[in-house]
Amino acid sequence: MGCSDSPAQQILTACRLNGLAIPDEVAVIGVDNDPLYCELSSPPLSSVMPDTRASGHKAAALPHELMKGGQIPTQAHVIPPLG
């Protein structure tokens, strides 16, 4: 998995140059769902669209809760992707 679509496309290229079949031998997924990277990659890149707005709100709410004297759960904070 690439941290964004650009590194994921580089992974696709590296696999192709080394004779690895995608998706038969290696599964690659990107993040951001950028149509330029996804559609122009060979093979086309699968990608996830993160909910960055919700992630930002959650990231701001957690320290705010601590500053108010509250506590935050120690469990993972999961924010589903938009697509």
C-alpha positions as CSV (number, residue, x, y, z in Angstrom):
1,M,0.0,0.0,0.0
2,G,1.3,3.4,-1.0
3,C,0.9,6.3,1.4
4,S,-0.6,8.1,-1.6
5,D,-1.3,7.4,-5.2
6,S,2.1,8.6,-6.5
7,P,4.2,6.1,-4.4
8,A,1.6,3.3,-5.2
9,Q,2.2,4.0,-8.9
10,Q,6.0,3.7,-8.3
11,I,5.3,0.3,-6.6
12,L,3.4,-0.8,-9.8
13,T,6.3,0.3,-11.9
14,A,8.9,-1.5,-9.7
15,C,6.8,-4.7,-9.8
16,R,6.4,-4.5,-13.6
17,L,10.2,-3.9,-14.1
18,N,10.9,-7.0,-11.9
19,G,8.4,-9.2,-13.7
20,L,5.9,-9.4,-10.9
21,A,2.3,-9.8,-12.1
22,I,-0.3,-7.4,-10.6
23,P,-2.7,-8.4,-9.1
24,D,-1.9,-12.1,-9.5
25,E,1.4,-12.0,-7.5
26,V,1.3,-8.5,-5.8
27,A,-1.7,-6.4,-4.7
28,V,-1.1,-2.7,-4.8
29,I,-3.5,0.0,-3.5
30,G,-3.0,3.8,-3.2
31,V,-4.6,6.6,-1.2
32,D,-6.3,9.7,-2.5
33,N,-8.1,8.2,-5.5
34,D,-6.5,10.7,-7.9
35,P,-7.9,9.9,-11.4
36,L,-4.7,10.9,-13.1
37,Y,-2.6,8.3,-11.2
38,C,-5.3,5.7,-11.1
39,E,-6.3,5.7,-14.8
40,L,-2.8,6.2,-16.3
41,S,-1.1,3.5,-14.3
42,S,-0.5,0.2,-15.9
43,P,-2.4,-1.7,-14.7
44,P,-4.9,0.9,-13.5
45,L,-4.3,1.6,-9.8
46,S,-6.9,0.8,-7.1
47,S,-7.1,3.6,-4.6
48,V,-9.0,4.7,-1.4
49,M,-10.4,8.2,-0.8
50,P,-9.8,9.1,2.8
51,D,-12.2,11.3,4.8
52,T,-9.6,13.9,5.6
53,R,-12.2,16.4,6.9
54,A,-13.4,13.9,9.5
55,S,-9.9,12.9,10.3
56,G,-8.9,16.6,10.9
57,H,-12.0,17.2,13.1
58,K,-11.2,14.1,15.2
59,A,-7.5,15.0,15.4
60,A,-8.5,18.5,16.8
61,A,-11.1,17.1,19.1
62,L,-8.9,14.7,21.0
63,P,-6.3,17.3,22.4
64,H,-9.2,19.7,23.0
65,E,-10.9,17.1,25.2
66,L,-7.6,16.7,27.1
67,M,-7.2,20.4,27.6
68,K,-10.7,20.6,29.1
69,G,-9.5,18.0,31.7
70,G,-11.3,15.1,30.0
71,Q,-9.9,11.7,29.0
72,I,-9.8,10.1,25.6
73,P,-10.2,6.4,24.9
74,T,-7.1,4.4,24.3
75,Q,-8.7,2.4,21.5
76,A,-8.1,3.2,17.8
77,H,-10.1,6.0,16.3
78,V,-11.4,4.6,13.0
79,I,-12.6,7.0,10.3
80,P,-14.1,5.1,7.4
81,P,-13.0,6.2,3.9
82,L,-15.3,8.1,1.6
83,G,-14.8,5.6,-1.2
